[in-house]
Amino acid sequence: MTLDPCAVSLSEEVEKLSGMVRPSAAVRGVAFTLRMQDITQDIVVTDPLRLRQVLINLLTNANKFTEQGRITLSFEVLEKEGMVRFAVADTGCGIPPQELARITEPFYMVDKSRAREQGGSGMGLALCARIAALHGT
């Protein structure tokens, strides 16, 4: 992974990625909300490919495990910290509190039978956590 200052239109990128999830959520009656803060600075220190990978994974998981209700993607600029914070929230089945400490372990799945039915290897959140760590968070 290479972190470089690069021109990335965060608002366009997030809008594009949202468009990947919105149609399949709508078919199931799941509302998709995008909350974006106005961003005047499009130069960020990131690896654009890895940033996309994290957002796609989080949105795909939310979509996969939300049968009704809503999925919300939000991001905000934390100017003081010089960072952008992304958050994905949903009304899906959730993760039991006792499992939270393990969800970023490679190959760990809370419900292996359900994950197998819907496809998954237990690597997605582990990769997201590692990419976030490499970005300094």
Secondary structure, 3 states (H helix, E strand, C coil): CCCEEEECCHHHHHHHHHHHHHHHHHHCCCEEEEEECCCCCCEEEECHHHHHHHHHHHHHHHHHCCCCCEEEEEEEEECCCCEEEEEEEECCCCCCHHHHHHCCCCCCCCCHHHHHHHCCCCCHHHHHHHHHHHCCC
